[in-house]
Amino acid sequence: MIIAFFVIVLLLAGAPAYAQGLTAAQVPSNLSEVRIDQKLDSQVPLDLQFTDETGKVVRLGDFFGRKPVVLSLVYYECPMLCTLILNGMLGSFKALSFDVGEEFEVVTVSFNPKETPSLASAKKKQYLGRYNRPEAEKGWHFLTGKEDQIARLADAVGFRYTYDPKTEQYAHASGIMVLTPKGHVARYFYGIEYAPRDMRLGLIEASANKIGSPVDQILLYCFHYDPLTGKYGMVIRNVLRLAGLATVLLLGGFITLMLARDRAKKKLESQMKTV
Protein backbone atom coordinates (compact mmCIF):
# COMPACT_ATOMS: atom_id res chain seq x y z
CA MET A 1 0.00 0.00 0.00
CA ILE A 2 2.70 2.48 1.01
CA ILE A 3 4.85 1.60 -2.02
CA ALA A 4 1.93 2.10 -4.40
CA PHE A 5 1.18 5.43 -2.74
CA PHE A 6 4.70 6.72 -3.34
CA VAL A 7 4.77 5.43 -6.91
CA ILE A 8 1.72 7.58 -7.66
CA VAL A 9 3.35 10.59 -5.99
CA LEU A 10 6.53 10.07 -7.98
CA LEU A 11 4.61 9.91 -11.23
CA LEU A 12 2.74 13.08 -10.40
CA ALA A 13 5.73 15.02 -9.17
CA GLY A 14 8.47 13.79 -11.46
CA ALA A 15 6.66 14.35 -14.74
CA PRO A 16 4.90 17.75 -14.72
CA ALA A 17 3.52 17.44 -18.23
CA TYR A 18 1.99 14.06 -17.43
CA ALA A 19 0.48 15.32 -14.21
CA GLN A 20 -1.13 18.26 -15.95
CA GLY A 21 -2.79 15.90 -18.40
CA LEU A 22 -4.61 13.88 -15.73
CA THR A 23 -8.25 14.61 -15.06
CA ALA A 24 -9.54 15.30 -11.57
CA ALA A 25 -11.22 11.88 -11.54
CA GLN A 26 -7.91 10.13 -12.26
CA VAL A 27 -6.01 11.73 -9.40
CA PRO A 28 -6.67 10.42 -5.85
CA SER A 29 -8.36 13.14 -3.80
CA ASN A 30 -5.57 13.31 -1.23
CA LEU A 31 -2.99 13.82 -3.99
CA SER A 32 -4.82 16.44 -6.04
CA GLU A 33 -2.85 19.25 -4.40
CA VAL A 34 0.55 17.54 -4.64
CA ARG A 35 2.61 19.34 -7.27
CA ILE A 36 5.19 22.00 -7.93
CA ASP A 37 3.83 25.28 -9.27
CA GLN A 38 6.58 27.12 -11.06
CA LYS A 39 7.20 30.58 -9.67
CA LEU A 40 10.26 31.63 -11.63
CA ASP A 41 11.81 34.84 -10.32
CA SER A 42 9.68 34.66 -7.17
CA GLN A 43 11.39 36.13 -4.10
CA VAL A 44 11.62 33.78 -1.13
CA PRO A 45 11.09 35.51 2.24
CA LEU A 46 14.60 35.92 3.61
CA ASP A 47 13.27 36.91 7.04
CA LEU A 48 11.96 33.40 7.73
CA GLN A 49 13.37 31.76 10.85
CA PHE A 50 14.45 28.14 11.11
CA THR A 51 16.61 26.02 13.38
CA ASP A 52 19.81 24.54 11.99
CA GLU A 53 21.30 21.13 12.68
CA THR A 54 23.11 22.45 15.78
CA GLY A 55 19.92 23.82 17.37
CA LYS A 56 20.74 27.43 16.53
CA VAL A 57 17.96 29.73 15.32
CA VAL A 58 18.87 31.15 11.91
CA ARG A 59 17.36 33.42 9.28
CA LEU A 60 16.89 32.06 5.78
CA GLY A 61 18.71 35.16 4.56
CA ASP A 62 21.84 34.00 6.40
CA PHE A 63 22.48 31.58 3.53
CA PHE A 64 22.04 34.12 0.74
CA GLY A 65 23.95 37.14 -0.46
CA ARG A 66 27.04 35.98 -2.34
CA LYS A 67 26.37 32.60 -3.94
CA PRO A 68 23.54 30.76 -5.71
CA VAL A 69 21.59 28.37 -3.50
CA VAL A 70 20.18 24.90 -4.20
CA LEU A 71 16.99 24.52 -2.16
CA SER A 72 15.33 21.20 -1.36
CA LEU A 73 12.17 20.63 0.66
CA VAL A 74 12.07 17.15 2.20
CA TYR A 75 11.49 15.57 5.59
CA TYR A 76 14.11 13.55 7.35
CA GLU A 77 12.01 10.54 8.38
CA CYS A 78 10.52 10.11 4.92
CA PRO A 79 10.75 6.38 4.12
CA MET A 80 11.36 6.66 0.40
CA LEU A 81 11.04 9.70 -1.86
CA CYS A 82 13.06 12.22 0.17
CA THR A 83 16.01 9.85 0.33
CA LEU A 84 15.87 9.48 -3.45
CA ILE A 85 15.84 13.27 -3.84
CA LEU A 86 18.80 13.74 -1.51
CA ASN A 87 20.67 10.91 -3.21
CA GLY A 88 20.01 12.52 -6.57
CA MET A 89 21.36 15.84 -5.31
CA LEU A 90 24.44 14.14 -3.87
CA GLY A 91 25.16 12.32 -7.12
CA SER A 92 24.91 15.55 -9.09
CA PHE A 93 27.09 17.48 -6.62
CA LYS A 94 29.80 14.81 -6.65
CA ALA A 95 29.99 14.99 -10.44
CA LEU A 96 30.50 18.77 -10.40
CA SER A 97 33.87 20.48 -10.20
CA PHE A 98 32.05 23.18 -8.21
CA ASP A 99 32.19 22.62 -4.45
CA VAL A 100 29.32 23.01 -1.98
CA GLY A 101 30.37 25.85 0.29
CA GLU A 102 32.67 27.41 -2.29
CA GLU A 103 30.75 28.12 -5.50
CA PHE A 104 27.25 27.53 -4.12
CA GLU A 105 25.22 26.87 -0.96
CA VAL A 106 22.71 24.10 -0.32
CA VAL A 107 19.71 24.56 1.98
CA THR A 108 17.65 21.50 2.84
CA VAL A 109 14.49 22.25 4.84
CA SER A 110 12.19 19.74 6.53
CA PHE A 111 8.55 20.53 5.90
CA ASN A 112 7.48 18.36 8.84
CA PRO A 113 7.26 20.81 11.78
CA LYS A 114 7.57 17.95 14.28
CA GLU A 115 11.07 17.04 13.20
CA THR A 116 14.00 18.07 15.39
CA PRO A 117 17.54 19.41 14.94
CA SER A 118 18.91 16.03 16.01
CA LEU A 119 17.30 14.44 12.95
CA ALA A 120 18.72 17.21 10.79
CA SER A 121 22.17 16.69 12.34
CA ALA A 122 22.10 12.96 11.64
CA LYS A 123 21.05 13.57 8.04
CA LYS A 124 23.80 16.16 7.54
CA LYS A 125 26.44 13.83 8.96
CA GLN A 126 25.28 11.06 6.62
CA TYR A 127 25.38 13.13 3.43
CA LEU A 128 28.52 15.12 4.21
CA GLY A 129 30.30 11.84 4.89
CA ARG A 130 29.31 10.57 1.46
CA TYR A 131 30.10 13.87 -0.28
CA ASN A 132 33.52 13.99 1.39
CA ARG A 133 34.56 17.54 0.53
CA PRO A 134 35.71 19.70 3.45
CA GLU A 135 34.00 22.97 2.49
CA ALA A 136 30.57 21.32 2.53
CA GLU A 137 30.44 21.46 6.34
CA LYS A 138 29.79 25.19 6.16
CA GLY A 139 27.89 25.07 2.87
CA TRP A 140 25.16 22.41 3.19
CA HIS A 141 22.56 23.37 5.78
CA PHE A 142 19.87 21.06 7.17
CA LEU A 143 17.03 23.00 8.77
CA THR A 144 13.84 22.40 10.74
CA GLY A 145 11.17 24.95 11.54
CA LYS A 146 7.72 25.95 12.67
CA GLU A 147 4.71 25.25 10.51
CA ASP A 148 3.97 28.88 9.57
CA GLN A 149 7.58 29.51 8.45
CA ILE A 150 7.66 26.29 6.43
CA ALA A 151 4.35 27.14 4.79
CA ARG A 152 5.56 30.57 3.70
CA LEU A 153 8.69 29.13 2.14
CA ALA A 154 6.82 26.32 0.39
CA ASP A 155 4.28 28.79 -0.98
CA ALA A 156 7.00 31.12 -2.26
CA VAL A 157 8.54 28.37 -4.40
CA GLY A 158 5.25 26.67 -5.34
CA PHE A 159 5.92 23.46 -3.43
CA ARG A 160 2.57 21.73 -2.66
CA TYR A 161 2.35 18.81 -0.26
CA THR A 162 -0.19 17.15 2.00
CA TYR A 163 -0.34 14.72 4.90
CA ASP A 164 -1.95 11.35 4.24
CA PRO A 165 -3.46 9.90 7.47
CA LYS A 166 -3.86 6.43 5.95
CA THR A 167 -0.14 5.96 5.41
CA GLU A 168 0.86 8.44 8.11
CA GLN A 169 3.25 9.99 5.62
CA TYR A 170 3.48 13.21 3.65
CA ALA A 171 2.67 13.18 -0.04
CA HIS A 172 4.92 15.62 -1.83
CA ALA A 173 6.49 16.49 -5.14
CA SER A 174 9.99 15.42 -6.18
CA GLY A 175 12.10 18.29 -7.30
CA ILE A 176 14.59 20.93 -6.24
CA MET A 177 15.12 24.61 -6.97
CA VAL A 178 18.12 26.79 -7.77
CA LEU A 179 17.91 30.33 -6.38
CA THR A 180 19.95 33.45 -7.06
CA PRO A 181 22.16 34.99 -4.36
CA LYS A 182 19.35 37.47 -3.69
CA GLY A 183 16.79 34.70 -3.16
CA HIS A 184 14.92 34.69 -6.45
CA VAL A 185 13.80 31.36 -7.90
CA ALA A 186 15.90 30.78 -11.02
CA ARG A 187 15.44 27.11 -12.00
CA TYR A 188 13.39 24.02 -11.17
CA PHE A 189 14.76 20.52 -11.63
CA TYR A 190 12.20 17.73 -11.40
CA GLY A 191 12.34 14.08 -10.47
CA ILE A 192 14.95 12.28 -8.37
CA GLU A 193 17.99 12.54 -10.66
CA TYR A 194 19.53 15.86 -11.66
CA ALA A 195 21.90 15.90 -14.61
CA PRO A 196 25.25 17.42 -13.58
CA ARG A 197 25.31 19.46 -16.80
CA ASP A 198 21.90 20.96 -16.02
CA MET A 199 22.91 21.62 -12.41
CA ARG A 200 26.11 23.34 -13.49
CA LEU A 201 24.41 25.53 -16.10
CA GLY A 202 21.61 26.38 -13.65
CA LEU A 203 24.11 27.48 -10.99
CA ILE A 204 26.08 29.54 -13.50
CA GLU A 205 22.97 31.35 -14.71
CA ALA A 206 21.70 31.89 -11.16
CA SER A 207 25.06 33.41 -10.23
CA ALA A 208 24.80 35.83 -13.18
CA ASN A 209 27.86 34.13 -14.73
CA LYS A 210 30.08 34.86 -11.72
CA ILE A 211 31.15 31.23 -11.62
CA GLY A 212 32.10 28.89 -14.45
CA SER A 213 34.55 29.00 -17.36
CA PRO A 214 34.58 30.33 -20.95
CA VAL A 215 33.57 26.85 -22.08
CA ASP A 216 30.46 27.12 -19.89
CA GLN A 217 29.51 30.34 -21.69
CA ILE A 218 29.61 28.46 -24.98
CA LEU A 219 27.43 25.72 -23.49
CA LEU A 220 24.94 28.30 -22.25
CA TYR A 221 24.79 29.70 -25.77
CA CYS A 222 24.06 26.24 -27.17
CA PHE A 223 21.72 24.99 -24.42
CA HIS A 224 18.52 26.65 -23.25
CA TYR A 225 16.49 25.98 -20.10
CA ASP A 226 13.00 24.61 -20.76
CA PRO A 227 10.68 25.47 -17.83
CA LEU A 228 8.20 22.74 -18.82
CA THR A 229 10.68 19.88 -18.51
CA GLY A 230 13.06 21.48 -16.02
CA LYS A 231 16.00 20.57 -18.26
CA TYR A 232 18.45 22.21 -20.63
CA GLY A 233 17.97 21.39 -24.30
CA MET A 234 20.15 22.09 -27.31
CA VAL A 235 19.36 25.19 -29.35
CA ILE A 236 20.01 23.96 -32.89
CA ARG A 237 20.06 27.45 -34.39
CA ASN A 238 22.82 28.59 -32.04
CA VAL A 239 24.79 25.39 -32.56
CA LEU A 240 24.63 25.92 -36.33
CA ARG A 241 25.78 29.51 -35.89
CA LEU A 242 28.77 28.41 -33.85
CA ALA A 243 29.54 25.65 -36.34
CA GLY A 244 29.38 28.18 -39.16
CA LEU A 245 31.64 30.58 -37.29
CA ALA A 246 34.11 27.79 -36.53
CA THR A 247 34.14 26.80 -40.21
CA VAL A 248 34.84 30.39 -41.30
CA LEU A 249 37.64 30.70 -38.75
CA LEU A 250 39.21 27.41 -39.83
CA LEU A 251 39.03 28.36 -43.52
CA GLY A 252 40.41 31.81 -42.73
CA GLY A 253 43.26 30.30 -40.75
CA PHE A 254 44.02 27.81 -43.53
CA ILE A 255 44.05 30.51 -46.21
CA THR A 256 46.27 32.74 -44.04
CA LEU A 257 48.69 29.87 -43.51
CA MET A 258 48.83 29.06 -47.21
CA LEU A 259 49.45 32.72 -48.12
CA ALA A 260 52.21 32.94 -45.52
CA ARG A 261 53.85 29.79 -46.91
CA ASP A 262 53.59 31.16 -50.45
CA ARG A 263 55.21 34.46 -49.44
CA ALA A 264 57.98 32.63 -47.59
CA LYS A 265 58.62 30.42 -50.62
CA LYS A 266 58.79 33.40 -52.99
CA LYS A 267 61.12 35.21 -50.63
CA LEU A 268 63.42 32.20 -50.41
CA GLU A 269 63.46 31.83 -54.20
CA SER A 270 64.25 35.51 -54.58
CA GLN A 271 67.17 35.23 -52.15
CA MET A 272 68.54 32.18 -53.99
CA LYS A 273 68.44 34.03 -57.32
CA THR A 274 70.31 36.91 -55.79
CA VAL A 275 73.02 34.57 -54.58
ABEGO torsion letter per residue (X at the ends): XAAAAAAAAAAAAABAAAAAABBAAABBAAAAABBBBBBBGBBBBAABBBBBAAGBBBBAAAABGABBBBBBBBBAABAAAAAAAAAAAAAAAAABABBBGAABBBBBBBABAABBAAAAAAAAAAAAAAAGBAAAAAABBBBBBBAAAAAAAAAAAGBBBBBBAAAGBBBBBBEBBBBBAAGBBABBBBEABBBAAAAAAAAAAAAGGABEBAAAAAAAAABBBBAAAGBBBBBAAAAAAAAAAAAAAAAAAAAAAAAAAAAAAAAAAAAAAAX
